[in-house]
Amino acid sequence: MWEEKSSTLFVSLLEHGYGDGDGYHDHWRGGGSYSWVEATNRDLSMKLSTWGNVSIDEDEEMVPPNFFENQDPDDETFEPTGNEGIHAERQYADAEAIVMWPRSQRWI
């Protein structure tokens, strides 16, 4: 018999890249002004609290494919690293999604 479980669904996008800014030396004192330049890696996933994470192919499994493009990130961090420039990371999350899952690929 199917046991119904209460679960929360989140779709999130984590981007790694690099930033630009002034105040490299002020960063360690909590200052400096930084901006996002470019993403070098993107990881899109769906998390169902009772089952875990599932990777999503942004081009083929997300409608629209650029869903997070015009949204502000929920979290953004910049870390000046010296000679390697400014490492940046930002995360977007959304708890609203419609999921269509084939029966042949059930999670249980």
C-alpha positions as CSV (number, residue, x, y, z in Angstrom):
1,M,0.0,0.0,0.0
2,W,1.2,3.5,-0.8
3,E,2.2,5.5,2.2
4,E,1.7,9.2,1.8
5,K,4.6,11.4,3.0
6,S,4.6,15.1,3.6
7,S,7.4,16.7,1.6
8,T,8.8,20.0,0.5
9,L,10.1,20.6,-3.0
10,F,12.8,23.1,-3.8
11,V,14.4,23.9,-7.2
12,S,17.8,25.5,-6.8
13,L,20.5,26.9,-9.1
14,L,24.1,27.2,-7.7
15,E,26.5,29.2,-9.8
16,H,30.3,29.4,-9.4
17,G,32.3,32.1,-11.2
18,Y,34.2,35.2,-10.7
19,G,33.6,38.8,-9.8
20,D,35.1,42.2,-10.1
21,G,35.4,45.0,-7.6
22,D,37.4,47.3,-5.5
23,G,38.4,46.9,-1.9
24,Y,40.4,43.7,-2.1
25,H,42.2,44.7,1.1
26,D,38.9,45.9,2.7
27,H,37.3,42.5,2.2
28,W,38.9,41.1,5.4
29,R,37.5,44.0,7.4
30,G,34.0,43.6,6.0
31,G,34.2,46.2,3.3
32,G,34.7,46.4,-0.5
33,S,32.3,46.6,-3.4
34,Y,32.0,43.6,-5.7
35,S,29.9,42.6,-8.7
36,W,29.2,39.4,-10.6
37,V,31.1,39.0,-13.9
38,E,30.7,35.5,-15.3
39,A,29.5,32.0,-14.3
40,T,32.0,29.3,-15.0
41,N,29.9,26.4,-13.5
42,R,26.1,26.0,-13.0
43,D,24.4,23.2,-11.0
44,L,20.6,23.0,-11.2
45,S,18.9,20.5,-8.9
46,M,15.6,19.7,-7.4
47,K,15.3,18.6,-3.8
48,L,12.4,16.8,-2.3
49,S,12.8,16.8,1.4
50,T,11.7,13.2,1.9
51,W,13.7,11.7,-1.0
52,G,16.8,13.8,-1.7
53,N,18.4,15.6,-4.6
54,V,17.9,15.1,-8.3
55,S,20.0,16.9,-10.9
56,I,18.1,18.7,-13.6
57,D,19.3,19.3,-17.2
58,E,18.6,23.0,-17.5
59,D,18.2,22.9,-21.3
60,E,15.9,19.9,-21.5
61,E,14.1,19.5,-18.2
62,M,13.4,23.0,-17.1
63,V,10.5,25.1,-18.5
64,P,11.4,27.8,-19.2
65,P,15.1,26.9,-19.5
66,N,16.1,30.4,-18.3
67,F,13.8,30.5,-15.3
68,F,16.3,32.0,-12.9
69,E,17.8,34.5,-15.4
70,N,15.9,37.6,-14.3
71,Q,15.7,36.8,-10.6
72,D,17.9,38.2,-7.8
73,P,20.0,35.6,-6.1
74,D,19.0,34.4,-2.6
75,D,22.6,34.3,-1.6
76,E,25.8,35.8,-3.1
77,T,29.3,35.6,-1.8
78,F,32.6,37.1,-3.1
79,E,36.0,35.9,-1.9
80,P,39.1,37.8,-3.1
81,T,41.9,35.2,-3.5
82,G,44.9,37.3,-4.5
83,N,46.5,36.2,-7.8
84,E,43.4,34.2,-8.7
85,G,41.1,37.1,-8.7
86,I,37.7,37.2,-6.9
87,H,35.9,33.9,-6.6
88,A,32.1,34.3,-6.6
89,E,29.2,32.1,-5.8
90,R,25.5,32.7,-5.9
91,Q,22.4,30.6,-5.3
92,Y,18.9,30.9,-6.4
93,A,16.0,28.9,-4.9
94,D,12.3,28.5,-5.6
95,A,9.8,26.4,-3.8
96,E,7.2,26.6,-6.6
97,A,7.4,23.9,-9.3
98,I,5.3,21.5,-11.2
99,V,7.0,18.2,-11.5
100,M,6.1,15.6,-14.1
101,W,7.8,12.3,-13.3
102,P,7.4,9.1,-15.4
103,R,6.0,6.1,-13.5
104,S,8.9,4.0,-14.7
105,Q,11.3,6.2,-12.8
106,R,9.5,6.2,-9.4
107,W,11.5,7.2,-6.3
108,I,10.1,4.4,-4.2
